[in-house]
Amino acid sequence: MTDGPSSVTHRGPVGSVEVAIQRLPHGEGLALPAYATELSAGLDLPAAVEAPLTLEPGAWAAVPTGFAIALPPGTEAQVRPRSGLALRHAITLLNSPGTIDADYRGEIKVILINHGRDPFVLRRGERIAQLVVAPYLQAAWRPADRLEETARGTGGFGSTGVGATSTGHSPDGSG
């Protein structure tokens, strides 16, 4: 499977889309990204590190996966954290979610950060993130002098919560 791209289709009860995937030379021997269960939304992405990589507390790194993909037009892929890594080791994505556009053909890399107190050792083949493929819409702007009123209005940052109050401070001291 090193000579060129191949296509993998997940056929679950929720629908499917065919995506071409290319295993890069440093991805040899790694399992293809896969769904853990029949109803999983995300494909598990492996770490294609040649040697164990230590992430010290507060450190981050762009971790290779060993794969490149060609998404069909009208779709994107989001790189999302794995909950188990976050819960057990405080390892998550620095840019979450990361967006893979349909016209990108480079290697999928995952920017991991260690928010924990202890160094974290990442080994080859370890599942480091999830890849969720989804359709998207592009916005066509319609300039407007006023926006339609809603019950929420301009309230944001927790304004819909029960007893919501501001915990931050605004530059003018009002918050």
N, C-alpha and C positions, 0 to 999 in steps of 0.2 A: 504494500500500500504506500510505498514511498515515491512512486513514479509520478503521481498526479492526484488530483482531487477525486473523491468518491462521494456518493450521495447516501445519506442516512435519513430514513423517514421514521418518525415515531407515530404509530397508529393506535392512539388511545381513543377512548369514547368522546374526547373533547375536540377532536379534529386533528389535522396534521398539516405540515408544510414540508416540502422537500428542500433540504439545505445541503449544498456541496461543502465537503470538509476535506482539507488537505493536511496530512500528517507531515510536519516538518522534520528534517533529519534528527534534531535533538528530541523529537517526540517519539522516536522508535522505541517500541517495547511498552509504551503506555497504552492503557485502555482508552478507546474512544470516549468522549464525554457521553454520559448515559443518565437516563432517568432512574432513580432509585426504586420507584414504585410505579404502578400503572397510572396513577392520577397525579404524579409529581408534575409541577409546573416548570421546574428548573432542571437542567442537565448539570451533573457534577463535573467541574473542571479540575484536571489534575495539575500538580506542580511538575514542570519539566526541568527541574534543577539537576545539574550534573552531580553535585555534591551537596550534603546537608547545608542549609542556609540558616544562620542564626539571626533572628530579629531581636535585638536588644529592646528593653522597654523604651517606648517613645520613638523607635526607629520604624522606617517603612522601606519597602522595596517593590519594584515592578517585577513580578514573578512570571516567567514564561510558562505557557501551557503546552507548547509544542504543536499547536493547531492554528490554522487559518480557515475562515469560512467565507462563502459567497451567499449572502442572504438574497432572497428574491425581492424585487422592487415592492415597496409598500410594507416592508417588515423591518424591524430593528431587533437587536438583541440587547438585553440588559444584563450586566454582570452584577450579581448581588452577593452579599455575605452569606456564609453558612452559619446557621444559628448555633450549632454545636461548638464551633471554633470560638465564637463570640462568648458564649456562656462559660466554657471551660478554661479558655486561655486569654480572653479579651482581645482576640485577633479579629479584625474586621477590615472592610475596604475603606481606603482614604477618600475615594470619590464614589459614593454609593447612591444610586446605581451608576455604574459606568455604562455608557451607551456605545454600541457597535452599530454603525450605519451600514445600510445595504451596499454602499459603494466602497467600503473599506475592505482591503484584501490582505492586510498585514496580519501578523501573529496576534492572537488574543493574549493580552497580558493582564495580570491582576495586581493592582496596587494594594498590597497588604500593609497594615499598620498594627503594631503591638501596643495596645493601650494598657497592658498588664504591668505587674510589678516584677515579673520574672522573664528572663530570656526565653524565646520560643524557637525550637529547632524544627525547621521544615524539611521534610524528606521527599525524595523523588516519588511521584505517583500519588502523594497525599492529596485528597480532595480539598481544594482551597476556596472555591466559590461556586456559585450556580449561574448558569446562563439561561435566561428566559427569552424565548423568541415570541414576538407579538406584532400584530399589525399596528400601524399608526396613521394619523391624519396630519397633513401639513396645513397650517393656518393661512388663510387669505385675509389680510387685514382690511377692515372697513372703518376708516376714520370716523370718529363720533365726537360731537361736542359734549354730550352727556351720556351717561350709562343708565340703563334701566334700573330703577330702585328695587331693592330686595329687603326682606325683613332683617337680614344680617347686616346689610349696608357695608361700611368700611371696617367692621370689627374683624380682627385677625389675631393670631398668636394666642390661642386658647380662649377667645372671646365667647365661644359657644359652650364652654364647660360650665358645670354647676358651680356657682359662686366664684366665677373666674375673676381673678385680680391680677394686676401687673406685678411681676416679681423683678422686672428689669428697671433700668433707669434710662430715660430719654435724655438727649443732650441738653434740652431746655429745663430738665428737672421735673417735668410734669408726670413722669411715669414711674 
